[in-house]
Amino acid sequence: MKSNDIPKQFLKIEGKTIITRTINHFEKHPEVDFIVVACIESWIEELRRELDEEGIKKVTAIVPGGATGYQSIHNGLMKAAERAGGKDIVLICDGVRPMLSNDLITNCIREATKYETAVPVTPSIDSVLYSEDGIHCSKSYERRNMFITQAPQGYTMDKILWAHEQAEKKKLDPVSSGELLLELGEEIHIFQGIRENIKVTTPEDLHALRANQYYGHFKEFAKELLQYE
């Protein structure tokens, strides 16, 4: 996404950055005790300012992000491990998922408590083809067996810390925590996510986010109108 040198998580929708919209879901959830954010180092002070403006209090630490997504997660996880451990649940989320829900966070905590791992997914609505070079296709997959992963992903601290220890030993650099566990031969538990919980990655996603905000305003206006009538 081209954004004039502004990291996509700091793009604003109706005056609020995408990352503060995402963090706010965890800030308002009664079962979330504290939040650690891994942030591009040169944008940490800007994030602090945004958090102050929004009145966000649960962010107890902001750590520099790494060169990859995994390394950023690792930095944040090590900081969170200073306050939590054992069977405590850690939720790992992209900073660009501003349309997740309170119920999704609740369900993630419940499922992770029960199974040690919890990855929200939605069934694939498209057929999936496999290609090694992006030109020639050699395999297709049964759509009914394909799922799209989302976040937050939930884990017990014991489980995810073990996985990161193994990743460091084996020099792994996975895309996500769920994929790390799979690469280590572990099984992960999946549960039903929500389709509107998009990861803002492309300009089209940004349009969808704006449309969602406008639709939310319209619903509130309609409610007030009906009450008035």
C-alpha positions in Angstrom: 0.0 0.0 0.0 1.4 3.4 -1.0 0.9 5.9 1.8 3.4 8.7 1.3 6.0 7.1 3.7 3.4 6.8 6.5 3.3 3.2 7.8 -0.2 1.8 7.1 -1.0 1.3 10.8 -0.7 5.1 11.2 -3.0 6.0 8.4 -6.1 7.8 9.8 -9.7 7.0 9.3 -12.0 9.8 10.5 -9.2 11.3 12.6 -8.1 8.0 14.3 -5.2 5.9 13.3 -5.7 2.3 12.3 -3.4 1.0 15.1 -5.3 2.9 17.9 -8.6 1.6 16.5 -7.2 -1.9 16.8 -5.7 -1.3 20.3 -9.0 0.1 21.5 -10.7 -3.2 21.2 -8.3 -4.7 23.7 -8.3 -1.6 25.9 -12.0 -1.9 26.4 -12.1 -5.7 26.9 -12.5 -6.5 30.6 -10.4 -9.7 30.5 -7.3 -8.0 28.9 -4.9 -6.9 31.7 -2.2 -5.2 29.8 -1.0 -4.6 26.2 2.5 -4.6 24.8 3.0 -3.0 21.3 5.9 -3.7 19.0 6.3 -0.6 16.8 8.6 0.7 14.1 11.3 2.4 16.3 11.1 5.8 14.6 7.3 5.9 15.2 7.3 5.0 18.9 6.9 8.6 20.1 4.1 9.2 17.6 2.4 6.1 18.9 2.8 7.4 22.5 1.1 10.7 21.5 -1.7 8.8 19.8 -2.3 6.7 22.9 -2.4 9.7 25.1 -4.9 11.4 22.9 -7.1 8.4 22.9 -6.8 7.9 26.7 -5.5 4.4 26.3 -4.2 3.2 29.6 -3.5 -0.6 29.3 -0.4 -0.2 27.0 2.3 -0.8 29.6 5.2 -1.1 27.1 6.1 -0.2 23.5 9.1 -2.1 22.2 11.0 -1.7 18.9 9.7 -4.0 16.1 12.0 -6.4 14.3 13.0 -6.8 10.7 10.2 -9.4 10.2 6.8 -10.0 11.6 8.1 -12.9 13.7 10.9 -10.8 15.1 8.4 -8.1 16.1 6.2 -10.7 17.8 9.3 -12.1 19.6 10.2 -8.7 20.9 6.7 -8.1 22.3 6.4 -11.5 23.7 9.7 -11.3 25.6 8.4 -8.1 27.2 5.0 -9.5 28.0 6.8 -12.5 29.6 8.2 -10.2 32.3 4.6 -10.0 33.7 2.9 -13.2 32.6 3.7 -16.9 32.3 2.5 -20.4 32.8 -1.1 -20.8 31.8 -1.7 -17.1 31.3 -3.2 -16.4 27.9 -1.4 -14.1 25.5 -3.2 -12.7 22.4 -1.1 -11.9 19.4 -2.6 -9.5 16.9 -1.7 -7.4 13.9 -1.8 -3.7 14.4 -4.0 -3.3 11.3 -7.1 -5.3 12.3 -9.4 -2.4 13.4 -12.7 -4.3 12.7 -12.2 -7.2 15.1 -14.9 -7.6 17.8 -15.3 -7.9 21.6 -16.8 -11.4 21.1 -13.9 -12.5 19.0 -11.4 -11.6 21.8 -13.6 -13.3 24.3 -13.8 -16.5 22.2 -10.1 -16.5 21.6 -9.4 -16.3 25.3 -11.9 -19.1 26.0 -10.6 -21.4 23.3 -6.9 -20.8 24.2 -7.6 -21.5 27.9 -9.2 -24.8 26.9 -6.8 -26.0 24.1 -3.6 -24.0 24.7 -3.8 -22.6 21.2 -6.6 -20.7 19.4 -6.5 -19.4 15.9 -9.6 -17.8 14.4 -10.4 -18.8 10.8 -13.1 -18.3 8.2 -13.9 -20.9 5.5 -12.5 -20.2 2.1 -15.2 -19.0 -0.3 -12.8 -19.3 -3.2 -11.2 -22.2 -4.9 -7.5 -22.6 -4.1 -4.8 -23.6 -6.6 -1.1 -24.4 -6.0 1.7 -23.0 -8.1 5.4 -22.8 -7.3 6.2 -20.2 -9.9 3.0 -18.2 -10.2 2.6 -19.3 -13.8 2.0 -23.0 -13.9 -0.5 -24.7 -11.7 0.1 -28.3 -10.6 -2.5 -28.8 -7.8 -5.9 -27.7 -6.5 -7.3 -28.1 -3.0 -10.8 -29.0 -1.8 -12.4 -25.6 -0.9 -14.3 -27.2 2.0 -11.0 -28.0 3.7 -9.4 -24.6 3.2 -9.6 -21.9 5.9 -8.3 -18.3 6.1 -6.5 -17.4 9.3 -7.1 -14.3 11.3 -6.0 -12.6 14.5 -5.8 -12.3 17.4 -4.3 -15.7 17.9 -4.3 -16.9 21.5 -1.8 -19.1 23.3 -0.8 -20.1 26.8 2.5 -18.4 27.6 4.1 -21.8 28.2 3.2 -22.9 24.7 4.2 -19.9 22.8 7.4 -19.3 24.7 8.4 -22.9 24.0 7.7 -22.4 20.3 9.8 -19.2 20.3 12.7 -21.0 22.1 12.6 -23.7 19.4 12.4 -21.1 16.6 15.5 -19.4 18.0 17.4 -22.7 18.2 16.4 -23.8 14.7 16.8 -20.3 13.1 13.1 -20.3 12.0 11.4 -17.1 10.8 7.7 -18.0 10.2 5.0 -15.7 9.0 2.7 -16.3 12.0 2.7 -17.9 15.4 0.2 -20.6 14.2 2.5 -21.5 11.3 5.5 -21.6 13.7 3.7 -24.3 15.8 2.8 -26.2 12.6 6.4 -26.1 11.4 7.4 -27.5 14.8 5.0 -30.5 14.3 2.4 -29.2 16.7 -1.4 -29.2 16.1 -3.2 -25.9 16.5 -6.8 -25.4 17.5 -9.0 -23.3 15.1 -12.3 -21.7 15.8 -14.8 -19.6 13.9 -13.7 -16.0 13.2 -15.6 -13.1 11.6 -15.4 -12.1 7.9 -15.3 -8.4 8.6 -12.1 -8.8 10.6 -9.9 -7.8 7.7 -6.2 -7.1 7.9 -5.7 -3.8 6.2 -3.1 -4.5 3.6 -4.3 -3.1 0.3 -6.0 0.2 -0.9 -9.2 -2.0 -1.3 -9.0 -2.9 2.4 -8.8 0.8 3.3 -11.9 1.5 1.2 -13.7 -1.4 3.0 -12.7 0.1 6.4 -14.0 3.5 5.4 -17.2 2.0 4.1 -17.7 0.2 7.4 -17.2 3.4 9.4 -19.8 5.2 7.3 -22.2 2.3 7.6 -21.8 2.4 11.4 -22.7 6.1 11.4 -25.7 5.4 9.2 -27.0 2.7 11.6 -26.7 5.1 14.6 -28.4 7.9 12.7 -31.2 5.5 11.7 -31.7 4.4 15.4 -31.9 8.1 16.5 -34.4 8.8 13.7 -36.7 5.9 14.6 -36.6 7.0 18.3 -37.5 10.5 17.3 -40.4 9.3 15.2 
